[in-house]
């Protein structure tokens, strides 16, 4: 009798555990719901297995496409940002009209942003990709909840780009490679809008021309920049005077 009670109790336990699994209308929906719960619990490997089962066994189910997106989200949550970016991009290519395509665009940008180093003297190419997709989000989905964050992160990327370009141009100037320095400073003038950086670059363009002995170019650039200078105006005027004296000789 005791053994019978034990087995009945064990059976009831298994039945109660089985009923805790989320119930859907189809096996694919059941698997998807289970995957969501596993993902929310941080059990990414098991969630991935469930989603891959949907893709392999139910390729025509509604939940197959949803599974593809959730797999991308899991890669992002695992902080494997290179793989996450590739996965979101693949989803975007295959489902360009999906109802969550604005979310996908945001996550692509975020995946690239998370790959970007925090130091400006490293490779910042992923920052350019991040900006590309942040701008796409802002332009195409202006009502998206992440637009404000996208603008803020574009600014973070651009600040790093500015610091890197200034660092390179200043390096050329300090090592007396004045032609290369002048070109880099002129690139800054054509690419950025931060006032202090622009003034610094204008002064260095003029001084780089002077140090190459290109006095006419020095004077021409100085005349072009003078009306736009503020803090560095006096310094620019001094360099211009040096060029004028040498140009007369």
Buried (B, 14 or more C-beta within 10 A) or exposed (E): EEEEEEEEEEEEEEEEEEEEEEEBEEBBBBBBBBBBBBBEEEBBEBBBBBBBBBBEEBEEBEBBBBBBBBBBBBBBBBEBBEBBBBBBBEBBEEBEEBEBBBBBBBBBBBBBBBBBEEEBEEEBEBBEBBBEBBBBBBEEBEEBEBBEBBEEBBEBBBEBBBBBBBEBBBEBBEEEBBEBBBBBBBBBBEEBEBEEBBBBBBBBBBBBBBBBEBBEBBBBBBEEBBEEBEEBBEBBEEBBEBBEEEEEE
